[in-house]
Amino acid sequence: MKTVAIVGASLAGARAAQELRAQGFDGRVVLIGEEPHLPYDRPPLSKSFLAGTASRESLDLVDADDLASLELRLGTRAERLDPSTGRVVLSDGELEADGVVLATGGRARALPGAESVAGVHVLRTLDDALALREELVPGARAVIVGGGFIGAEVASTANALGLDVTVLEALPTPMVRVLGPELGGICARLHGRNGVTLRCGAGVAGLSAAAGRVTGVQLETGENLPAEVVVAGIGMVPAVEWLEGSGLAIGNGVRTDAGLVTSLPNVVAAGDVAAYGPAGTRHEHWTNATEQASVAVANLLAGQVVREYEPSGYVWSDQYAGTLQLAGHPAPGDEVRFAEGGPDDESFLATYHRDGATVAVFGLNNPRGFGRLRRQALRRPMPVG
Ligand SMILES: Cc1cc2nc3c(=O)[nH]c(=O)nc-3n(C[C@H](O)[C@H](O)[C@H](O)COP(=O)(O)OP(=O)(O)OC[C@H]3O[C@@H](n4cnc5c(N)ncnc54)[C@H](O)[C@@H]3O)c2cc1C
């Protein structure tokens, strides 16, 4: 293999480039990214970078050595892939590659009708974070639509910056799909304890605006919540549109086998865009993107599946001066047991149980205890959830 093209110059893409070198590939590596920025880390965009306490440089995912060992094509969009020839059609030319890593992640889902209304934001990119940061001024009223990880983190940052924050969650409990009702309920209480209003079961009917600027969020009940800033934290859509016609299987992401290899052995996928295994499982977490890049590259270089992906299921989130950590794969119906502390404490550890086995570990504000419990309780690889 002489040339590997990596499409998507963010976490999975940057890690894939580093893994190619670490795993002995000495050919040409071309990293293609449509954003104009050097690869950067996204988690701080809703936390320290949004709060203005982290610099742009602290987000860098590649160093000078990495840059010296690859060809970086920034501000370049991949528009088409012909997997049989390895030809990638770019917005500014074409590239022939023997191997391709698909690492295009996804795009933030926007609120319907928000396109031309100032003051309404999504948060996925560095530019999104810069635009939002401008508007997080003390005393302003912010409505966050979506009580998932990103919504909760933006709420927490905006609250710390002195805004009056309301979070709207469509489900009865925030993060119920990831954490289940019991621990999701505890996350809900974090908002209240910190002076943020959480409204669950709240359906959004639309936005109200005057002179092209948002003035509030209309609920399905007819109520209007006044707001100077609105942030949609309502998930993302995998960036696969450019692969239409490529012949690759697409469905909630790029479909791959258990080794992250697509229907063609010279095309692999990693990160938020990869839908792997028979169930097409897709994760949207930092650790997953890093772990998958390593497995995808190993299988690409081998020309066959020599490693299957076994997710650790590790996720963290920083909210209100605290850290939430989860490892493993909780599912609806799991029994939750508190291993240290309890649901009303500022810090606790809990485990999830199913069919007599511990399937996940959760910690609030106890990173050391979490690490210990995780090692003890999750010795065996977790089932893919
Ligand atoms: C605000 C925020 C906070 C987060 N916080 C946490 C956290 O606390 N903990 C955690 O575990 N995870 C967190 N995550 C999730 C984590 O950052 C993602 O899982 C990770 O960024 C996925 O990396 P990726 O490379 O797969 O995709 P992405 O980061 O989405 O990168 C994909 C890149 O591909 C580019 N691209 C797309 N299409 C094309 C194309 N056709 N041609 C060229 N380039 C293209 C995109 O512009 C983008 O730069 C957070 C995410 C966000 C947005």
The ligand as a Tripos MOL2 file, in Angstrom:
@<TRIPOS>MOLECULE
LIG
   53    58     1     0     0
SMALL
NO_CHARGES

@<TRIPOS>ATOM
      1 C1        -19.0770   20.2120   21.9730 C.3       1 LIG1
      2 C2        -18.6920   18.7670   22.1200 C.ar      1 LIG1
      3 C3        -18.3000   18.2690   23.3540 C.ar      1 LIG1
      4 C4        -17.9530   16.9290   23.5200 C.ar      1 LIG1
      5 N1        -17.6000   16.4710   24.7470 N.ar      1 LIG1
      6 C5        -17.2970   15.1640   24.9140 C.ar      1 LIG1
      7 C6        -16.9560   14.6560   26.1930 C.ar      1 LIG1
      8 O1        -16.9160   15.3910   27.1830 O.2       1 LIG1
      9 N2        -16.6720   13.3290   26.3120 N.ar      1 LIG1
     10 C7        -16.7150   12.4860   25.2290 C.ar      1 LIG1
     11 O2        -16.4670   11.2780   25.3990 O.2       1 LIG1
     12 N3        -17.0230   12.9370   23.9980 N.ar      1 LIG1
     13 C8        -17.3220   14.2540   23.8110 C.ar      1 LIG1
     14 N4        -17.6490   14.7280   22.5640 N.ar      1 LIG1
     15 C9        -17.6760   13.7850   21.4210 C.3       1 LIG1
     16 C10       -16.3420   13.7040   20.6840 C.3       1 LIG1
     17 O3        -15.7590   14.9550   20.5280 O.3       1 LIG1
     18 C11       -16.6010   13.0510   19.3320 C.3       1 LIG1
     19 O4        -16.9770   11.7230   19.5900 O.3       1 LIG1
     20 C12       -15.3820   13.1060   18.4220 C.3       1 LIG1
     21 O5        -15.1090   14.4270   18.0470 O.3       1 LIG1
     22 C13       -15.6140   12.2530   17.1770 C.3       1 LIG1
     23 O6        -14.5170   12.4000   16.3540 O.3       1 LIG1
     24 P1        -14.6110   12.0860   14.7990 P.3       1 LIG1
     25 O7        -13.2490   12.4040   14.2540 O.co2     1 LIG1
     26 O8        -15.1850   10.7610   14.5850 O.co2     1 LIG1
     27 O9        -15.6890   13.1030   14.1850 O.3       1 LIG1
     28 P2        -15.7190   14.6980   14.1790 P.3       1 LIG1
     29 O10       -15.0570   15.2370   15.4030 O.co2     1 LIG1
     30 O11       -17.1240   15.0890   13.8760 O.co2     1 LIG1
     31 O12       -14.8170   15.0840   12.9240 O.3       1 LIG1
     32 C14       -15.1460   14.8090   11.6180 C.3       1 LIG1
     33 C15       -14.4040   15.7940   10.7170 C.3       1 LIG1
     34 O13       -14.6280   15.4200    9.3610 O.3       1 LIG1
     35 C16       -14.8760   16.5720    8.6000 C.3       1 LIG1
     36 N5        -15.6440   16.2000    7.4060 N.ar      1 LIG1
     37 C17       -16.9330   15.7940    7.3410 C.ar      1 LIG1
     38 N6        -17.2880   15.5240    6.0730 N.ar      1 LIG1
     39 C18       -16.1920   15.7780    5.3120 C.ar      1 LIG1
     40 C19       -15.9190   15.6690    3.9220 C.ar      1 LIG1
     41 N7        -16.8380   15.2260    3.0380 N.pl3     1 LIG1
     42 N8        -14.6920   16.0160    3.4700 N.ar      1 LIG1
     43 C20       -13.7210   16.4460    4.3420 C.ar      1 LIG1
     44 N9        -13.9270   16.5510    5.6730 N.ar      1 LIG1
     45 C21       -15.1400   16.2080    6.1470 C.ar      1 LIG1
     46 C22       -15.6350   17.4630    9.5390 C.3       1 LIG1
     47 O14       -15.5950   18.8180    9.1200 O.3       1 LIG1
     48 C23       -14.9040   17.2230   10.8630 C.3       1 LIG1
     49 O15       -13.8350   18.1070   11.0090 O.3       1 LIG1
     50 C24       -17.9980   16.0690   22.3880 C.ar      1 LIG1
     51 C25       -18.3980   16.5590   21.1330 C.ar      1 LIG1
     52 C26       -18.7400   17.8970   20.9910 C.ar      1 LIG1
     53 C27       -19.1760   18.4100   19.6430 C.3       1 LIG1
@<TRIPOS>BOND
     1     1     2 1
     2     2     3 ar
     3     2    52 ar
     4     3     4 ar
     5     4     5 ar
     6     4    50 ar
     7     5     6 ar
     8     6     7 ar
     9     6    13 1
    10     7     8 2
    11     7     9 ar
    12     9    10 ar
    13    10    11 2
    14    10    12 ar
    15    12    13 ar
    16    13    14 ar
    17    14    15 1
    18    14    50 ar
    19    15    16 1
    20    16    17 1
    21    16    18 1
    22    18    19 1
    23    18    20 1
    24    20    21 1
    25    20    22 1
    26    22    23 1
    27    23    24 1
    28    24    25 2
    29    24    26 1
    30    24    27 1
    31    27    28 1
    32    28    29 2
    33    28    30 1
    34    28    31 1
    35    31    32 1
    36    32    33 1
    37    33    34 1
    38    33    48 1
    39    34    35 1
    40    35    36 1
    41    35    46 1
    42    36    37 ar
    43    36    45 ar
    44    37    38 ar
    45    38    39 ar
    46    39    40 ar
    47    39    45 ar
    48    40    41 1
    49    40    42 ar
    50    42    43 ar
    51    43    44 ar
    52    44    45 ar
    53    46    47 1
    54    46    48 1
    55    48    49 1
    56    50    51 ar
    57    51    52 ar
    58    52    53 1
@<TRIPOS>SUBSTRUCTURE
     1 LIG1         1 GROUP 0 **** ****
